[in-house]
Amino acid sequence: MPIEEHQITTHELDYRCDSCGKGNLRPTGVMLLSDPPKWPHACTECGAQQTFDTKYPAFVYRRVDAGAAGQRLDY
Ligand SMILES: [Zn+2]
């Protein structure tokens, strides 16, 4: 299989608190051993908690040659 090389950009996905709209959610340091695993988060401003199957902030890559709305690549 031939190897292809593509230029990529890195993007941060942050999660704004649904409760106060001011803080961002950060992992509490606990990982729930479910399938898939989940991470409880707490708001940096109001302490509201939500649990996700992704840790925020998350970092994703997009191929430059695919345009601004290019395909998200998760590694
Ligand atoms: Zn909040």
N, CA, C, O and the ligand as a Tripos MOL2 file, in Angstrom:
@<TRIPOS>MOLECULE
protein
  301   299    76     0     0
PROTEIN
NO_CHARGES

@<TRIPOS>ATOM
      1 N           0.8590   -1.1890    0.0000 N.3       1 MET1
      2 CA          0.0000    0.0000    0.0000 C.3       1 MET1
      3 C           0.8910    1.2320    0.0000 C.2       1 MET1
      4 O           1.7640    1.3660    0.8570 O.2       1 MET1
      5 N           0.6770    2.1390   -0.9590 N.am      2 PRO2
      6 CA          1.5460    3.3170   -1.0040 C.3       2 PRO2
      7 C           1.2860    4.2530    0.1700 C.2       2 PRO2
      8 O           0.1640    4.3610    0.6660 O.2       2 PRO2
      9 N           2.3380    4.9200    0.5950 N.am      3 ILE3
     10 CA          2.2310    5.8760    1.7000 C.3       3 ILE3
     11 C           1.8630    7.2310    1.1220 C.2       3 ILE3
     12 O           2.4540    7.6700    0.1360 O.2       3 ILE3
     13 N           0.8990    7.8880    1.7260 N.am      4 GLU4
     14 CA          0.4980    9.2320    1.3240 C.3       4 GLU4
     15 C           0.9060   10.2110    2.4120 C.2       4 GLU4
     16 O           0.9020    9.8680    3.5940 O.2       4 GLU4
     17 N           1.2590   11.4320    2.0160 N.am      5 GLU5
     18 CA          1.6120   12.4690    2.9760 C.3       5 GLU5
     19 C           0.6590   13.6330    2.8010 C.2       5 GLU5
     20 O           0.4260   14.0830    1.6790 O.2       5 GLU5
     21 N           0.1020   14.1300    3.9090 N.am      6 HIS6
     22 CA         -0.8420   15.2400    3.8660 C.3       6 HIS6
     23 C          -0.4820   16.2470    4.9400 C.2       6 HIS6
     24 O          -0.0330   15.8780    6.0250 O.2       6 HIS6
     25 N          -0.6820   17.5220    4.6330 N.am      7 GLN7
     26 CA         -0.5090   18.5690    5.6430 C.3       7 GLN7
     27 C          -1.7680   18.6080    6.5010 C.2       7 GLN7
     28 O          -2.8830   18.5140    5.9870 O.2       7 GLN7
     29 N          -1.5830   18.7480    7.8080 N.am      8 ILE8
     30 CA         -2.7210   18.7810    8.7250 C.3       8 ILE8
     31 C          -2.6520   20.0210    9.5990 C.2       8 ILE8
     32 O          -1.5900   20.6240    9.7540 O.2       8 ILE8
     33 N          -3.7940   20.4020   10.1710 N.am      9 THR9
     34 CA         -3.8400   21.4470   11.1860 C.3       9 THR9
     35 C          -4.3940   20.8290   12.4610 C.2       9 THR9
     36 O          -5.1510   19.8590   12.4150 O.2       9 THR9
     37 N          -4.0140   21.3940   13.5870 N.am     10 THR10
     38 CA         -4.4610   20.9100   14.8830 C.3      10 THR10
     39 C          -5.5190   21.8620   15.4260 C.2      10 THR10
     40 O          -5.3650   23.0800   15.3430 O.2      10 THR10
     41 N          -6.5910   21.3080   15.9790 N.am     11 HIS11
     42 CA         -7.6830   22.1150   16.5180 C.3      11 HIS11
     43 C          -7.9990   21.6520   17.9310 C.2      11 HIS11
     44 O          -7.9560   20.4610   18.2400 O.2      11 HIS11
     45 N          -8.3190   22.6240   18.7820 N.am     12 GLU12
     46 CA         -8.7210   22.3100   20.1490 C.3      12 GLU12
     47 C         -10.2400   22.3460   20.2330 C.2      12 GLU12
     48 O         -10.8700   23.2880   19.7530 O.2      12 GLU12
     49 N         -10.8280   21.3230   20.8400 N.am     13 LEU13
     50 CA        -12.2600   21.3070   21.1220 C.3      13 LEU13
     51 C         -12.4170   21.4940   22.6220 C.2      13 LEU13
     52 O         -12.0100   20.6350   23.4040 O.2      13 LEU13
     53 N         -13.0080   22.6190   23.0280 N.am     14 ASP14
     54 CA        -13.2280   22.8750   24.4480 C.3      14 ASP14
     55 C         -14.7230   22.8300   24.6980 C.2      14 ASP14
     56 O         -15.5070   23.0570   23.7770 O.2      14 ASP14
     57 N         -15.1340   22.5410   25.9200 N.am     15 TYR15
     58 CA        -16.5600   22.4100   26.2180 C.3      15 TYR15
     59 C         -16.9710   23.4850   27.2070 C.2      15 TYR15
     60 O         -16.5310   23.4820   28.3570 O.2      15 TYR15
     61 N         -17.8250   24.4160   26.7530 N.am     16 ARG16
     62 CA        -18.3450   25.4940   27.5990 C.3      16 ARG16
     63 C         -19.4560   24.9300   28.4850 C.2      16 ARG16
     64 O         -20.2670   24.1170   28.0420 O.2      16 ARG16
     65 N         -19.4790   25.3710   29.7280 N.am     17 CYS17
     66 CA        -20.4470   24.8580   30.7040 C.3      17 CYS17
     67 C         -21.8780   25.1260   30.2510 C.2      17 CYS17
     68 O         -22.2260   26.2560   29.9060 O.2      17 CYS17
     69 N         -22.7090   24.0780   30.2540 N.am     18 ASP18
     70 CA        -24.1240   24.2260   29.9010 C.3      18 ASP18
     71 C         -24.8930   24.9650   30.9940 C.2      18 ASP18
     72 O         -25.9290   25.5690   30.7130 O.2      18 ASP18
     73 N         -24.4030   24.9280   32.2380 N.am     19 SER19
     74 CA        -25.1460   25.5240   33.3540 C.3      19 SER19
     75 C         -24.9250   27.0300   33.4540 C.2      19 SER19
     76 O         -25.8950   27.7850   33.5150 O.2      19 SER19
     77 N         -23.6720   27.4830   33.4730 N.am     20 CYS20
     78 CA        -23.3990   28.9160   33.6860 C.3      20 CYS20
     79 C         -22.9650   29.6270   32.4140 C.2      20 CYS20
     80 O         -23.0790   30.8500   32.3360 O.2      20 CYS20
     81 N         -22.4800   28.9160   31.4370 N.am     21 GLY21
     82 CA        -22.0590   29.5340   30.1850 C.3      21 GLY21
     83 C         -20.7660   30.3180   30.3010 C.2      21 GLY21
     84 O         -20.3590   30.9690   29.3390 O.2      21 GLY21
     85 N         -20.1060   30.2760   31.4570 N.am     22 LYS22
     86 CA        -18.8760   31.0620   31.6640 C.3      22 LYS22
     87 C         -17.6310   30.1830   31.7310 C.2      22 LYS22
     88 O         -16.6190   30.4740   31.0930 O.2      22 LYS22
     89 N         -17.7170   29.1140   32.5020 N.am     23 GLY23
     90 CA        -16.5590   28.2560   32.6870 C.3      23 GLY23
     91 C         -16.4530   27.2020   31.6030 C.2      23 GLY23
     92 O         -17.3250   27.0590   30.7470 O.2      23 GLY23
     93 N         -15.3490   26.4680   31.6730 N.am     24 ASN24
     94 CA        -15.1550   25.3300   30.7790 C.3      24 ASN24
     95 C         -15.0570   24.0700   31.6260 C.2      24 ASN24
     96 O         -14.6220   24.1140   32.7770 O.2      24 ASN24
     97 N         -15.4570   22.9730   31.0560 N.am     25 LEU25
     98 CA        -15.4310   21.7140   31.7980 C.3      25 LEU25
     99 C         -14.0510   21.0820   31.7130 C.2      25 LEU25
    100 O         -13.4330   21.0230   30.6490 O.2      25 LEU25
    101 N         -13.5860   20.6090   32.8680 N.am     26 ARG26
    102 CA        -12.2770   19.9660   32.9590 C.3      26 ARG26
    103 C         -12.4270   18.6280   33.6620 C.2      26 ARG26
    104 O         -13.2780   18.4810   34.5400 O.2      26 ARG26
    105 N         -11.6060   17.6430   33.2860 N.am     27 PRO27
    106 CA        -11.6790   16.3290   33.9290 C.3      27 PRO27
    107 C         -11.4080   16.4380   35.4330 C.2      27 PRO27
    108 O         -10.5780   17.2330   35.8750 O.2      27 PRO27
    109 N         -12.1250   15.6230   36.2010 N.am     28 THR28
    110 CA        -11.9520   15.6300   37.6530 C.3      28 THR28
    111 C         -10.8020   14.7380   38.0960 C.2      28 THR28
    112 O         -10.4150   14.7570   39.2650 O.2      28 THR28
    113 N         -10.2510   13.9540   37.1670 N.am     29 GLY29
    114 CA         -9.1930   13.0190   37.5230 C.3      29 GLY29
    115 C          -9.7010   11.6030   37.6980 C.2      29 GLY29
    116 O          -8.9260   10.6800   37.9470 O.2      29 GLY29
    117 N         -11.0110   11.4380   37.5670 N.am     30 VAL30
    118 CA        -11.6250   10.1130   37.6940 C.3      30 VAL30
    119 C         -11.9500    9.5840   36.3030 C.2      30 VAL30
    120 O         -12.4420   10.3300   35.4560 O.2      30 VAL30
    121 N         -11.6800    8.3030   36.0620 N.am     31 MET31
    122 CA        -12.0900    7.6570   34.8280 C.3      31 MET31
    123 C         -13.0230    6.5090   35.1780 C.2      31 MET31
    124 O         -12.6860    5.6570   36.0000 O.2      31 MET31
    125 N         -14.2030    6.4860   34.5510 N.am     32 LEU32
    126 CA        -15.1650    5.4160   34.7900 C.3      32 LEU32
    127 C         -14.8740    4.2650   33.8440 C.2      32 LEU32
    128 O         -14.7950    4.4580   32.6310 O.2      32 LEU32
    129 N         -14.7140    3.0670   34.3950 N.am     33 LEU33
    130 CA        -14.3030    1.9190   33.5900 C.3      33 LEU33
    131 C         -15.4890    1.2560   32.9050 C.2      33 LEU33
    132 O         -15.7020    0.0510   33.0420 O.2      33 LEU33
    133 N         -16.2520    2.0450   32.1730 N.am     34 SER34
    134 CA        -17.3620    1.5250   31.3780 C.3      34 SER34
    135 C         -16.8230    1.2230   29.9790 C.2      34 SER34
    136 O         -15.6400    1.4180   29.7030 O.2      34 SER34
    137 N         -17.6870    0.7550   29.1220 N.am     35 ASP35
    138 CA        -17.2730    0.4590   27.7460 C.3      35 ASP35
    139 C         -18.1800    1.2270   26.7890 C.2      35 ASP35
    140 O         -19.3030    0.7800   26.5570 O.2      35 ASP35
    141 N         -17.7560    2.3670   26.2150 N.am     36 PRO36
    142 CA        -16.4110    2.9230   26.3220 C.3      36 PRO36
    143 C         -16.1940    3.6290   27.6670 C.2      36 PRO36
    144 O         -17.1650    3.9550   28.3500 O.2      36 PRO36
    145 N         -14.9440    3.8670   28.0540 N.am     37 PRO37
    146 CA        -14.6700    4.5790   29.3030 C.3      37 PRO37
    147 C         -15.2260    5.9950   29.2510 C.2      37 PRO37
    148 O         -15.3500    6.5820   28.1750 O.2      37 PRO37
    149 N         -15.5630    6.5430   30.4190 N.am     38 LYS38
    150 CA        -16.1000    7.9030   30.4900 C.3      38 LYS38
    151 C         -15.3270    8.7010   31.5330 C.2      38 LYS38
    152 O         -14.7640    8.1530   32.4810 O.2      38 LYS38
    153 N         -15.3220   10.0320   31.3200 N.am     39 TRP39
    154 CA        -14.5950   10.9190   32.2080 C.3      39 TRP39
    155 C         -15.5350   11.9760   32.7920 C.2      39 TRP39
    156 O         -16.0730   12.7950   32.0470 O.2      39 TRP39
    157 N         -15.7440   11.9710   34.1170 N.am     40 PRO40
    158 CA        -16.4900   13.0560   34.7520 C.3      40 PRO40
    159 C         -15.6930   14.3620   34.6500 C.2      40 PRO40
    160 O         -14.4730   14.3820   34.8090 O.2      40 PRO40
    161 N         -16.4220   15.4490   34.3800 N.am     41 HIS41
    162 CA        -15.8320   16.7840   34.2810 C.3      41 HIS41
    163 C         -16.5470   17.7120   35.2540 C.2      41 HIS41
    164 O         -17.6980   17.4730   35.6180 O.2      41 HIS41
    165 N         -15.8650   18.7620   35.6680 N.am     42 ALA42
    166 CA        -16.4680   19.7950   36.5090 C.3      42 ALA42
    167 C         -16.1690   21.1560   35.9000 C.2      42 ALA42
    168 O         -15.1060   21.3680   35.3160 O.2      42 ALA42
    169 N         -17.1220   22.0770   36.0430 N.am     43 CYS43
    170 CA        -16.9640   23.4290   35.5050 C.3      43 CYS43
    171 C         -15.9430   24.2110   36.3290 C.2      43 CYS43
    172 O         -15.9140   24.1100   37.5550 O.2      43 CYS43
    173 N         -15.1130   24.9850   35.6480 N.am     44 THR44
    174 CA        -14.0920   25.7830   36.3280 C.3      44 THR44
    175 C         -14.6970   26.9680   37.0720 C.2      44 THR44
    176 O         -14.0250   27.5620   37.9150 O.2      44 THR44
    177 N         -15.9440   27.3300   36.7850 N.am     45 GLU45
    178 CA        -16.5790   28.4900   37.4300 C.3      45 GLU45
    179 C         -17.6140   28.0830   38.4680 C.2      45 GLU45
    180 O         -17.5600   28.5430   39.6090 O.2      45 GLU45
    181 N         -18.5600   27.2230   38.0840 N.am     46 CYS46
    182 CA        -19.6810   26.9180   38.9850 C.3      46 CYS46
    183 C         -19.6230   25.5110   39.5640 C.2      46 CYS46
    184 O         -20.3960   25.1920   40.4680 O.2      46 CYS46
    185 N         -18.7340   24.6670   39.0720 N.am     47 GLY47
    186 CA        -18.5920   23.3190   39.6200 C.3      47 GLY47
    187 C         -19.5900   22.3030   39.0860 C.2      47 GLY47
    188 O         -19.5550   21.1410   39.4880 O.2      47 GLY47
    189 N         -20.4850   22.7180   38.1840 N.am     48 ALA48
    190 CA        -21.4460   21.7740   37.6120 C.3      48 ALA48
    191 C         -20.6980   20.6020   36.9850 C.2      48 ALA48
    192 O         -19.6180   20.7700   36.4200 O.2      48 ALA48
    193 N         -21.2870   19.4150   37.0930 N.am     49 GLN49
    194 CA        -20.5930   18.2300   36.5960 C.3      49 GLN49
    195 C         -21.3260   17.6010   35.4210 C.2      49 GLN49
    196 O         -22.5550   17.5440   35.3940 O.2      49 GLN49
    197 N         -20.5570   17.1350   34.4640 N.am     50 GLN50
    198 CA        -21.0560   16.3610   33.3340 C.3      50 GLN50
    199 C         -20.0360   15.2870   33.0210 C.2      50 GLN50
    200 O         -18.8430   15.4470   33.2830 O.2      50 GLN50
    201 N         -20.5170   14.1910   32.4580 N.am     51 THR51
    202 CA        -19.6370   13.0730   32.1220 C.3      51 THR51
    203 C         -19.6610   12.8440   30.6150 C.2      51 THR51
    204 O         -20.7240   12.8190   29.9940 O.2      51 THR51
    205 N         -18.4780   12.6790   30.0420 N.am     52 PHE52
    206 CA        -18.3360   12.5010   28.5890 C.3      52 PHE52
    207 C         -17.4710   11.2840   28.2850 C.2      52 PHE52
    208 O         -16.7530   10.7780   29.1470 O.2      52 PHE52
    209 N         -17.5590   10.8250   27.0270 N.am     53 ASP53
    210 CA        -16.6510    9.7530   26.5970 C.3      53 ASP53
    211 C         -15.3910   10.3260   25.9500 C.2      53 ASP53
    212 O         -14.6140    9.6000   25.3300 O.2      53 ASP53
    213 N         -15.1990   11.6380   26.1010 N.am     54 THR54
    214 CA        -14.0000   12.3350   25.6270 C.3      54 THR54
    215 C         -13.5120   13.2380   26.7460 C.2      54 THR54
    216 O         -14.3180   13.7650   27.5130 O.2      54 THR54
    217 N         -12.2010   13.4220   26.8500 N.am     55 LYS55
    218 CA        -11.6730   14.3800   27.8060 C.3      55 LYS55
    219 C         -11.5180   15.7190   27.1050 C.2      55 LYS55
    220 O         -10.9860   15.8030   25.9980 O.2      55 LYS55
    221 N         -12.0020   16.7830   27.7840 N.am     56 TYR56
    222 CA        -11.8470   18.1380   27.2360 C.3      56 TYR56
    223 C         -10.8580   18.9270   28.0540 C.2      56 TYR56
    224 O         -10.8180   18.7730   29.2740 O.2      56 TYR56
    225 N         -10.0300   19.7960   27.4080 N.am     57 PRO57
    226 CA        -10.0380   20.0180   25.9670 C.3      57 PRO57
    227 C          -9.5120   18.8030   25.2070 C.2      57 PRO57
    228 O          -8.6250   18.0850   25.6700 O.2      57 PRO57
    229 N         -10.0850   18.6010   24.0310 N.am     58 ALA58
    230 CA         -9.6490   17.5240   23.1510 C.3      58 ALA58
    231 C          -8.9330   18.1490   21.9550 C.2      58 ALA58
    232 O          -9.1920   19.3000   21.6050 O.2      58 ALA58
    233 N          -8.0590   17.4090   21.3460 N.am     59 PHE59
    234 CA         -7.3070   17.8960   20.1930 C.3      59 PHE59
    235 C          -7.5770   16.9860   19.0080 C.2      59 PHE59
    236 O          -7.4610   15.7640   19.1010 O.2      59 PHE59
    237 N          -7.9390   17.6050   17.8900 N.am     60 VAL60
    238 CA         -8.2380   16.8490   16.6740 C.3      60 VAL60
    239 C          -7.4170   17.4370   15.5280 C.2      60 VAL60
    240 O          -6.9140   18.5570   15.6110 O.2      60 VAL60
    241 N          -7.3000   16.6680   14.4830 N.am     61 TYR61
    242 CA         -6.5340   17.0690   13.3040 C.3      61 TYR61
    243 C          -7.4530   17.0960   12.0990 C.2      61 TYR61
    244 O          -8.3660   16.2800   11.9730 O.2      61 TYR61
    245 N          -7.1970   18.0490   11.2150 N.am     62 ARG62
    246 CA         -7.9390   18.1070    9.9590 C.3      62 ARG62
    247 C          -6.9380   18.2330    8.8190 C.2      62 ARG62
    248 O          -5.9130   18.9040    8.9400 O.2      62 ARG62
    249 N          -7.2580   17.5680    7.7030 N.am     63 ARG63
    250 CA         -6.3990   17.6750    6.5370 C.3      63 ARG63
    251 C          -6.6010   19.0210    5.8790 C.2      63 ARG63
    252 O          -7.7360   19.4230    5.6250 O.2      63 ARG63
    253 N          -5.5120   19.7270    5.5970 N.am     64 VAL64
    254 CA         -5.5740   21.0360    4.9810 C.3      64 VAL64
    255 C          -6.1810   20.9450    3.5840 C.2      64 VAL64
    256 O          -6.9790   21.8050    3.2110 O.2      64 VAL64
    257 N          -5.8270   19.9330    2.8070 N.am     65 ASP65
    258 CA         -6.3160   19.8400    1.4340 C.3      65 ASP65
    259 C          -7.7860   19.4540    1.3540 C.2      65 ASP65
    260 O          -8.3410   19.3570    0.2600 O.2      65 ASP65
    261 N          -8.4280   19.2300    2.5120 N.am     66 ALA66
    262 CA         -9.8500   18.9120    2.5150 C.3      66 ALA66
    263 C         -10.6950   20.1570    2.7760 C.2      66 ALA66
    264 O         -11.9190   20.0580    2.8550 O.2      66 ALA66
    265 N         -10.0620   21.3390    2.9120 N.am     67 GLY67
    266 CA        -10.7960   22.5790    3.1250 C.3      67 GLY67
    267 C         -11.0750   22.8370    4.5920 C.2      67 GLY67
    268 O         -10.7360   22.0290    5.4560 O.2      67 GLY67
    269 N         -11.7060   23.9910    4.8650 N.am     68 ALA68
    270 CA        -11.9530   24.4140    6.2470 C.3      68 ALA68
    271 C         -12.8590   23.4430    6.9860 C.2      68 ALA68
    272 O         -12.7050   23.2380    8.1900 O.2      68 ALA68
    273 N         -13.7960   22.8510    6.2740 N.am     69 ALA69
    274 CA        -14.7110   21.9060    6.9110 C.3      69 ALA69
    275 C         -14.2200   20.4770    6.6880 C.2      69 ALA69
    276 O         -15.0040   19.5300    6.6260 O.2      69 ALA69
    277 N         -12.9120   20.3550    6.5710 N.am     70 GLY70
    278 CA        -12.3210   19.0710    6.2440 C.3      70 GLY70
    279 C         -12.6170   17.9840    7.2470 C.2      70 GLY70
    280 O         -13.0610   18.2270    8.3700 O.2      70 GLY70
    281 N         -12.3610   16.8150    6.8100 N.am     71 GLN71
    282 CA        -12.6270   15.6280    7.6230 C.3      71 GLN71
    283 C         -11.8270   15.6630    8.9110 C.2      71 GLN71
    284 O         -10.6220   15.9140    8.9070 O.2      71 GLN71
    285 N         -12.5170   15.4070   10.0130 N.am     72 ARG72
    286 CA        -11.8560   15.3300   11.3020 C.3      72 ARG72
    287 C         -11.1570   13.9900   11.4430 C.2      72 ARG72
    288 O         -11.7410   12.9380   11.1830 O.2      72 ARG72
    289 N          -9.9110   14.0420   11.8550 N.am     73 LEU73
    290 CA         -9.1280   12.8240   12.0110 C.3      73 LEU73
    291 C          -8.8260   12.6330   13.4920 C.2      73 LEU73
    292 O          -8.1580   13.4670   14.1030 O.2      73 LEU73
    293 N          -9.3030   11.5630   14.0580 N.am     74 ASP74
    294 CA         -9.0170   11.2680   15.4580 C.3      74 ASP74
    295 C          -7.9820   10.1530   15.5300 C.2      74 ASP74
    296 O          -8.1280    9.1110   14.8910 O.2      74 ASP74
    297 N          -6.9430   10.3840   16.3100 N.am     75 TYR75
    298 CA         -5.9250    9.3560   16.5030 C.3      75 TYR75
    299 C          -5.8830    8.9400   17.9510 C.2      75 TYR75
    300 O          -5.0860    8.0780   18.3220 O.2      75 TYR75
    301 ZN        -20.4600   26.4110   35.0040 Zn       76 ZN76
@<TRIPOS>BOND
     1     1     2 1
     2     2     3 1
     3     3     4 2
     4     3     5 am
     5     5     6 1
     6     6     7 1
     7     7     8 2
     8     7     9 am
     9     9    10 1
    10    10    11 1
    11    11    12 2
    12    11    13 am
    13    13    14 1
    14    14    15 1
    15    15    16 2
    16    15    17 am
    17    17    18 1
    18    18    19 1
    19    19    20 2
    20    19    21 am
    21    21    22 1
    22    22    23 1
    23    23    24 2
    24    23    25 am
    25    25    26 1
    26    26    27 1
    27    27    28 2
    28    27    29 am
    29    29    30 1
    30    30    31 1
    31    31    32 2
    32    31    33 am
    33    33    34 1
    34    34    35 1
    35    35    36 2
    36    35    37 am
    37    37    38 1
    38    38    39 1
    39    39    40 2
    40    39    41 am
    41    41    42 1
    42    42    43 1
    43    43    44 2
    44    43    45 am
    45    45    46 1
    46    46    47 1
    47    47    48 2
    48    47    49 am
    49    49    50 1
    50    50    51 1
    51    51    52 2
    52    51    53 am
    53    53    54 1
    54    54    55 1
    55    55    56 2
    56    55    57 am
    57    57    58 1
    58    58    59 1
    59    59    60 2
    60    59    61 am
    61    61    62 1
    62    62    63 1
    63    63    64 2
    64    63    65 am
    65    65    66 1
    66    66    67 1
    67    67    68 2
    68    67    69 am
    69    69    70 1
    70    70    71 1
    71    71    72 2
    72    71    73 am
    73    73    74 1
    74    74    75 1
    75    75    76 2
    76    75    77 am
    77    77    78 1
    78    78    79 1
    79    79    80 2
    80    79    81 am
    81    81    82 1
    82    82    83 1
    83    83    84 2
    84    83    85 am
    85    85    86 1
    86    86    87 1
    87    87    88 2
    88    87    89 am
    89    89    90 1
    90    90    91 1
    91    91    92 2
    92    91    93 am
    93    93    94 1
    94    94    95 1
    95    95    96 2
    96    95    97 am
    97    97    98 1
    98    98    99 1
    99    99   100 2
   100    99   101 am
   101   101   102 1
   102   102   103 1
   103   103   104 2
   104   103   105 am
   105   105   106 1
   106   106   107 1
   107   107   108 2
   108   107   109 am
   109   109   110 1
   110   110   111 1
   111   111   112 2
   112   111   113 am
   113   113   114 1
   114   114   115 1
   115   115   116 2
   116   115   117 am
   117   117   118 1
   118   118   119 1
   119   119   120 2
   120   119   121 am
   121   121   122 1
   122   122   123 1
   123   123   124 2
   124   123   125 am
   125   125   126 1
   126   126   127 1
   127   127   128 2
   128   127   129 am
   129   129   130 1
   130   130   131 1
   131   131   132 2
   132   131   133 am
   133   133   134 1
   134   134   135 1
   135   135   136 2
   136   135   137 am
   137   137   138 1
   138   138   139 1
   139   139   140 2
   140   139   141 am
   141   141   142 1
   142   142   143 1
   143   143   144 2
   144   143   145 am
   145   145   146 1
   146   146   147 1
   147   147   148 2
   148   147   149 am
   149   149   150 1
   150   150   151 1
   151   151   152 2
   152   151   153 am
   153   153   154 1
   154   154   155 1
   155   155   156 2
   156   155   157 am
   157   157   158 1
   158   158   159 1
   159   159   160 2
   160   159   161 am
   161   161   162 1
   162   162   163 1
   163   163   164 2
   164   163   165 am
   165   165   166 1
   166   166   167 1
   167   167   168 2
   168   167   169 am
   169   169   170 1
   170   170   171 1
   171   171   172 2
   172   171   173 am
   173   173   174 1
   174   174   175 1
   175   175   176 2
   176   175   177 am
   177   177   178 1
   178   178   179 1
   179   179   180 2
   180   179   181 am
   181   181   182 1
   182   182   183 1
   183   183   184 2
   184   183   185 am
   185   185   186 1
   186   186   187 1
   187   187   188 2
   188   187   189 am
   189   189   190 1
   190   190   191 1
   191   191   192 2
   192   191   193 am
   193   193   194 1
   194   194   195 1
   195   195   196 2
   196   195   197 am
   197   197   198 1
   198   198   199 1
   199   199   200 2
   200   199   201 am
   201   201   202 1
   202   202   203 1
   203   203   204 2
   204   203   205 am
   205   205   206 1
   206   206   207 1
   207   207   208 2
   208   207   209 am
   209   209   210 1
   210   210   211 1
   211   211   212 2
   212   211   213 am
   213   213   214 1
   214   214   215 1
   215   215   216 2
   216   215   217 am
   217   217   218 1
   218   218   219 1
   219   219   220 2
   220   219   221 am
   221   221   222 1
   222   222   223 1
   223   223   224 2
   224   223   225 am
   225   225   226 1
   226   226   227 1
   227   227   228 2
   228   227   229 am
   229   229   230 1
   230   230   231 1
   231   231   232 2
   232   231   233 am
   233   233   234 1
   234   234   235 1
   235   235   236 2
   236   235   237 am
   237   237   238 1
   238   238   239 1
   239   239   240 2
   240   239   241 am
   241   241   242 1
   242   242   243 1
   243   243   244 2
   244   243   245 am
   245   245   246 1
   246   246   247 1
   247   247   248 2
   248   247   249 am
   249   249   250 1
   250   250   251 1
   251   251   252 2
   252   251   253 am
   253   253   254 1
   254   254   255 1
   255   255   256 2
   256   255   257 am
   257   257   258 1
   258   258   259 1
   259   259   260 2
   260   259   261 am
   261   261   262 1
   262   262   263 1
   263   263   264 2
   264   263   265 am
   265   265   266 1
   266   266   267 1
   267   267   268 2
   268   267   269 am
   269   269   270 1
   270   270   271 1
   271   271   272 2
   272   271   273 am
   273   273   274 1
   274   274   275 1
   275   275   276 2
   276   275   277 am
   277   277   278 1
   278   278   279 1
   279   279   280 2
   280   279   281 am
   281   281   282 1
   282   282   283 1
   283   283   284 2
   284   283   285 am
   285   285   286 1
   286   286   287 1
   287   287   288 2
   288   287   289 am
   289   289   290 1
   290   290   291 1
   291   291   292 2
   292   291   293 am
   293   293   294 1
   294   294   295 1
   295   295   296 2
   296   295   297 am
   297   297   298 1
   298   298   299 1
   299   299   300 2
@<TRIPOS>SUBSTRUCTURE
     1 MET1         2 RESIDUE 1 A MET
     2 PRO2         6 RESIDUE 1 A PRO
     3 ILE3        10 RESIDUE 1 A ILE
     4 GLU4        14 RESIDUE 1 A GLU
     5 GLU5        18 RESIDUE 1 A GLU
     6 HIS6        22 RESIDUE 1 A HIS
     7 GLN7        26 RESIDUE 1 A GLN
     8 ILE8        30 RESIDUE 1 A ILE
     9 THR9        34 RESIDUE 1 A THR
    10 THR10       38 RESIDUE 1 A THR
    11 HIS11       42 RESIDUE 1 A HIS
    12 GLU12       46 RESIDUE 1 A GLU
    13 LEU13       50 RESIDUE 1 A LEU
    14 ASP14       54 RESIDUE 1 A ASP
    15 TYR15       58 RESIDUE 1 A TYR
    16 ARG16       62 RESIDUE 1 A ARG
    17 CYS17       66 RESIDUE 1 A CYS
    18 ASP18       70 RESIDUE 1 A ASP
    19 SER19       74 RESIDUE 1 A SER
    20 CYS20       78 RESIDUE 1 A CYS
    21 GLY21       82 RESIDUE 1 A GLY
    22 LYS22       86 RESIDUE 1 A LYS
    23 GLY23       90 RESIDUE 1 A GLY
    24 ASN24       94 RESIDUE 1 A ASN
    25 LEU25       98 RESIDUE 1 A LEU
    26 ARG26      102 RESIDUE 1 A ARG
    27 PRO27      106 RESIDUE 1 A PRO
    28 THR28      110 RESIDUE 1 A THR
    29 GLY29      114 RESIDUE 1 A GLY
    30 VAL30      118 RESIDUE 1 A VAL
    31 MET31      122 RESIDUE 1 A MET
    32 LEU32      126 RESIDUE 1 A LEU
    33 LEU33      130 RESIDUE 1 A LEU
    34 SER34      134 RESIDUE 1 A SER
    35 ASP35      138 RESIDUE 1 A ASP
    36 PRO36      142 RESIDUE 1 A PRO
    37 PRO37      146 RESIDUE 1 A PRO
    38 LYS38      150 RESIDUE 1 A LYS
    39 TRP39      154 RESIDUE 1 A TRP
    40 PRO40      158 RESIDUE 1 A PRO
    41 HIS41      162 RESIDUE 1 A HIS
    42 ALA42      166 RESIDUE 1 A ALA
    43 CYS43      170 RESIDUE 1 A CYS
    44 THR44      174 RESIDUE 1 A THR
    45 GLU45      178 RESIDUE 1 A GLU
    46 CYS46      182 RESIDUE 1 A CYS
    47 GLY47      186 RESIDUE 1 A GLY
    48 ALA48      190 RESIDUE 1 A ALA
    49 GLN49      194 RESIDUE 1 A GLN
    50 GLN50      198 RESIDUE 1 A GLN
    51 THR51      202 RESIDUE 1 A THR
    52 PHE52      206 RESIDUE 1 A PHE
    53 ASP53      210 RESIDUE 1 A ASP
    54 THR54      214 RESIDUE 1 A THR
    55 LYS55      218 RESIDUE 1 A LYS
    56 TYR56      222 RESIDUE 1 A TYR
    57 PRO57      226 RESIDUE 1 A PRO
    58 ALA58      230 RESIDUE 1 A ALA
    59 PHE59      234 RESIDUE 1 A PHE
    60 VAL60      238 RESIDUE 1 A VAL
    61 TYR61      242 RESIDUE 1 A TYR
    62 ARG62      246 RESIDUE 1 A ARG
    63 ARG63      250 RESIDUE 1 A ARG
    64 VAL64      254 RESIDUE 1 A VAL
    65 ASP65      258 RESIDUE 1 A ASP
    66 ALA66      262 RESIDUE 1 A ALA
    67 GLY67      266 RESIDUE 1 A GLY
    68 ALA68      270 RESIDUE 1 A ALA
    69 ALA69      274 RESIDUE 1 A ALA
    70 GLY70      278 RESIDUE 1 A GLY
    71 GLN71      282 RESIDUE 1 A GLN
    72 ARG72      286 RESIDUE 1 A ARG
    73 LEU73      290 RESIDUE 1 A LEU
    74 ASP74      294 RESIDUE 1 A ASP
    75 TYR75      298 RESIDUE 1 A TYR
    76 ZN76       301 GROUP 0 **** ****
